Amino acid sequence: MNQPQSNLVEFTVSELSFALKRTVETTFERVRVRGEISGFKGSAGSGHCYFTLKDASACIDAVIWRTTLMRLRFKPAEGLEMVATGKLTTFPSRSRYQIVIDHLEPAGAGALMALLEERRKKLVEEGLFDTARKKPIPRLPRVIGVVTSPTGAVIRDILHRLRDRFPTHVLVWPVRVQGDGAAEEVAAAVRGFNAIAAEGPIKRPDLLIVARGGGSIEDLWAFNEEVAVRAVAASGIPVISAVGHETDWTLIDHAADLRAPTPTGAAEMAVPVLAELAAITRELASRHQLSHRRAMEARRREFSTLARALPTLDDLFALRRQKFDEVSGRLARSLRAEVTIKRTGYGAIANRLSPAVLERAVVERRARVDVLGTRIRNANAADLRDAARAFAALRARHDIGAVARIVTRQGERFAQVARLLHSYSYEAVLDRGFALVVGPRGDAVRSPDQVRTGDTLAIRLAKGELGAIVAGPGKPKSRRSLPRAPHPDQGKLF
């Protein structure tokens, strides 16, 4: 019995697979699917990632190509509930359908908070939020850099508050504060401010303010991105974060050096109030003047007390004046006594040298010479005649030349002896710079015991003689300590 012929069209496996692929892609051209990410894995070689979106009853394969993954704002992670937007297609080699995702976002605030908490823990483990990394905020910044939108109310509020409190030079780096690419722009602005040269034509800010108005967690998500958080944490310039309202917290608040509840609050934290500074300055100046006056008054009282304790000029010179008067009196008495002694000595010498005494002495000496001469002539007349005859005989026997040579040799010996005698004499010692001290009795002074205080001494030098008076016993002084002669132009104290 023949089988009936079927009117069904016969397909090959490939034809049926690609027909189904076209049908699915045409019917479900673009869809949004909500589900939990499971079995997430990425390909290290290609950069694509694969996972499954599932709910309580079903699951669907998903793929994100590398180029799409790079620009996604929210990255997929295991266990997150996400809303995926993409195109539904099939994979003919496995006869499986899948969704090719081109947009991914968390499914509600709970998922965002879970993602935010996971990211926060990761950055905390890296130490980006450590208190030790915080930099002090400058007291009076000369230039403030503001990273925010140039058209919003935030920048106007900041400028208005700065103008009211303490007018300061402000540099604004315009960025987008939400949406795709906002986090990258914020990070680029922070890095750009840090890259400004300190001595360049544009003044480098002393402080940065990263600001944005309030909004939902999705609106503020750009300030939770790692690229922005890491840029703020790495900033060499102190950063104040002012994102959202007082109840809004982002990861950039933890990385910043100071968090402000609002952008206006950031301006208040950045600069002090000029009027308050002026009042404080006036108060400090007044306190400084008062303390200075008190210190001067205390020094004046102390000086007066010390001045009363100091001796007067009369007290200082009384002892010296008394000693001077005593020495002056002794000097006058010594001079008078010395003059008296010298006058007596000169008188005795003058009496001995009077003409009558000299004449008597000459007469006596002449008479004695006459007596001795007569006695010598009478006693030695015969001897003289014998000596004359002997001398005449000797003269005849010896020639005059031999006598002359003998006389010359004797003269040379005499001269040599005379030079030796002179070298041993005290005159030669005087020629070498020494002095001979002669006491009042004419004898040489060899010891201090030979003289008394007030005695007159004669100091004989190589050329000339000096007079001196003994002032008293004393120790010899070194050459360096000998007093120098006063300058001829120097006046006298008394």
Buried (B, 14 or more C-beta within 10 A) or exposed (E): EEEEEEEEEEEEEEEEBBEBBEEBBEEEEEEEBEBBBBEBEBEEEEEBBBBBBBEEEEEBBBBBBEEBBEEBBBBBBEEBBBBBBBBBBBEBEEEEBBBBBBBBBBBEEEBBEBBBEEBBEEBEEEEBBEEEEBBEBBEEBEBBBBBBBEEBEBBEBBBEBBEBBBEBEBBBBBBBBBEEEBBBBBBBBBEEBBEBEEEEEEBBBBBBBBBBBBBEBBBBBBBBBBEBBBBBBBBEBBBBBBBBEEEBBBBBBBBBBBBBBBBBBBBBBBBBEEEEBEEEEEEEEEEEEEEEEEEEEEEEEEEEEEEEEEEEEEEEEEEEEEEEEEEEEBEEEBEEEBEEBEEEEEEEEEEEEEEEEEEEEEEEEEEEEEEEEEEEEEEEEEEEEEEEEEEEEEEEEEEEEEEEEEEEEEEEEEEEEEEEEEEEEEEBBBBEEEBBBBBBEEEEBEEEEBBEEBBBBBBBEBEEEEEEEBEEEEEEEEEEEEEEEEEEEEEEEE
